[in-house]
Amino acid sequence: MFERPPPRAAKFAEGRVGYAVGDIHGRADLLALLLDRLEACAEVDQRPAGAPFLIFLGDYVDRGPESHTVIELLLSGRPAGYERRYLRGNHEQIMQAFMDDPVATRAWVLQGGAETMLAYGVTPPSPMTATEEDWHAAAASLRAAVPETHIDFLNGLERYVALGDYAFVHAGVDPARTLEQQADEDLYWARERFIASRRPFSHRVVHGHTPVDKPYVDERRIAVDTGAYASGTLTAARFEDEDVSFVSVSSRPVFRTP
């Protein structure tokens, strides 16, 4: 039995305002700019029902040059006045998997993990020449370099957040399952099948993971990953009642190293 389809005009949590931030991918400069913008909104967006939500959709690390600093900013508590929620993305998942089993997940280094290792002061192995011993040594060095506060942050990331008629996830959902039944594979990695599906779901889905030139909106989903690490643009969606709007900050693009 499937859940009810979402209403045509989805509503956010009653009497509250919320923001959902797309993939950051090591762009601490853009995150700092966005937090400055949101700091100016915090007081205006207070409501009798509660403080505004600030939901981060995952993929804080990899590809961009400052993954360490991104997590420090997320842990800083700024801007004040928000109720924060942090989701896990596929890049956090594979980073943690690398620290546990680097040989099985060594492809991470080619998927943006090299930049994260460098951000923590660890030299990534060469995928072409590294031995199993090299991979295990690199994972041990990374485990030693990542502060305990960052490990705790990664371990505490949520799979999804549901507020009002909205489900906030990193990548997508399988519409054949309830929100509570979603597999990690779909929440963290879904792409073409989720995007192409017209099957109704219980919530309007807000997600990152799949880059778009500008925010995408339809009745089923809202996509807010504007490819920050390469495009130089980081986007957040703002929700209140039935209204959805967007705030973006921009700086120079930073492309991945070969």
N, C-alpha and C positions, 0 to 999 in steps of 0.2 A: 504494500500500500504506500503510495507516494504522498508527500506533503502537499499542502495546498499551494497553488501558484501565487506569486506575489501580487499585491494590488497594483493596478496600473500606475497609481501615484504613490510610490513608496514613501513612508514617513520615518523620520529618524526618531530616536528615543524621545518620549513625551517631555516637552518643556526644556530640552537640552540642546546645546550646540556641539558639534563635533568636527574634527579635522582628521583626515587620513593622508599620510605622507607616503609617497611612492618610493621606489628603490633608490637608496643613497649611494651604494657601491663605492665607499671610500672617499667620497667627495665631502670632506669636512668643511671646506670653504662654503659650499652651497648649503650644507646643513646649518652652519652658523648664520648665514644670511636669512634662511627661512625662520630660524628660531627668533631672530631679531624682529622679523615681520609679525610672527605670532605673539611675541611679547606685547606688541602694541595692541593686539586684539583681545588679550586675555580679560581685561577689565570690562570691555564692551560686551563680551560674550558670556559674562556671568549671568545666570538666570536663577530665580527663586528655587527651581528644582535642583540646581547643582551647578558645579563648575563645568566648563566645556571639556569634552574628551579630546585627547590628542593620541591618535592611533598610528603607530608606525607599522608598515606592512611588510617589513623584512628586507633582506639583502642589504645589510649595513656594510658588509665587508666585500673584499675582492674587487679587482679591476681598477678602481681608482687608487691613488697613492697613499691615502691616509686612513686606513681602516681602524688603526689604534685610536686615532684622534676622534673619529666618528663615535666610537663606543664611549670614550671619555665624555664627549658632549652629551650623549644620551643619558649618561649617568650623572651629569652635572645638576640635574633638577631644574635647569632653565629651559624655557621661561616658567616662572612661577604662575600658579593659578589654574593649572590644568590637571585633569585626571588622566594619567598616562597609561597606555596599553601597548605592549611590544609583541609583535608576531615574529615567528621564526620563518625565514626564507630558505630556499634550497641551498643558498651559499653558506648560511650558518650551519645548516645540517651537514654539508659535506666537509666544511672546515673541522667540525667536531669529529666527524668520522675519520678524517685524516689523522688527527691526533691519536686516535685509538688503533687504526689499522692503515698505515700509510701506503703499504704496498698495494692493497686492494683499491685504494682511492687516490692513487698518485696522479690520475688525470686532473685532479683539482688544481695542480700547479699550472696547468695549461688553460684552466678556466677562470683565471683571475687570482688563484691562490698564491702565485709567485709574488704579486704585489702586496698581498696581506702579510706574507712571511717577511718581506723586506720592511714593511711598516713596523713590524715587531723586532727588527734587527736581526733576522735570521736569513741566511743565504739559502735560497731554494736549490735543491739538487737539479742537475741536468736530466731531463726525462730520457735523453738518448743514451746516456752513459752511466747513470746512477745504478748502483747495486742495491740489493735488498738491505744490506747493512747501512748504506748511505741514506735510504729512505727512513729507516728506523731512527737513525741518528738525527735526521732533520726533524722528525716528529717530536723526538725527545727535546730538542732545542726549542721548538715552538712551544711545547707544553711548559717549559721552564720560563719562556719569555712572556707568555700571556699572563697578565696579573690575575690574581685570584678573583678580584672584583669583576673582571671581564668574563672569567669562566662561570661565575655565579650568574651573571647577566645572560650568557648564552644558555645556561641550563634552565633558566626561568622563563624563557620565551614561550608565548602561547601559540596554540595551533590555529585558533580563529577567535573572533569576537563577534557576538550578535547583539545588535542594538536596534530596537524598533523593528522595522521591516528590512533591515540591512544585515548582511553577513560580510564581515571584513576578513579576508584571507590573503595569503601571499600570492598564490598563482591561480586558483580556480577550484571548482568542485565537480563531483560526479552527480548530475541531477537525479540519477536513479537511486541515490542514497539520501537519507536524512542528514542534516548538518552534523548531528552527533555521531553518525556512522561513517563520516568521511575518512578515507585512508590518507596517510601522510603523502603517498605518491601523488594524489590529486591536489591536496592543499598546498604542497610545496613545488610541484613540478608540472601541473596541468598546463596545456597550451592549446594545440589545434583542436582536439576533440571538444574541450570545454567551450572554446570560442565559437566553433561552428555549430554547436548544439542549439536546437530551438526548444528543447524539452523544458517545461516549466519547473521552477524550483521554488522552495518555500520563501526565499529571501532574494532581494536584489543584491547581487554580489559586487563588492568593491575589492579590486585586486591590483597588484603590480605584476612583476615578472615578465610580461610580454611588452616590450617597448613600443610606444606609440609616439608619433610626432607631436600630437597634442592630445589632451584628455579625450577619451572616447566614452560616450554615454548612449545607452539605449535602455529599454524597459527591464532587461535582464541583468545588465552589468555596467559597471563604471571602471574604466582602466586609467590608472594614474601614473604608470611608470613612463616618464618621458626621457628615459635613457641618460640620466644625469652624468654618468662617468664619461660618456662620449659626446653628448649634445651640449653639456654645460647648463642644462635646465632641470631643476628639481621642482616638482609640483605636489601640492596638497589640495585635496577636495574638502570643501566646507559644507556641512549639512545642518539644516535647521528645518524642522517640520517636513514639508515636501520640497523645500528649496535645496538646490545643489549649485555651488559655484566653485571657482578654482583660484588659487593663488600660486604663482610661480616666481622663482628667483633664478637668475642666470649669471653665469660667469664664463670664462673661457673653457672650451672643450678640453678634456684630457683623454687621450687615446691610450689604450693598453700598450704596454711594451711587447715586442715580439716574443 
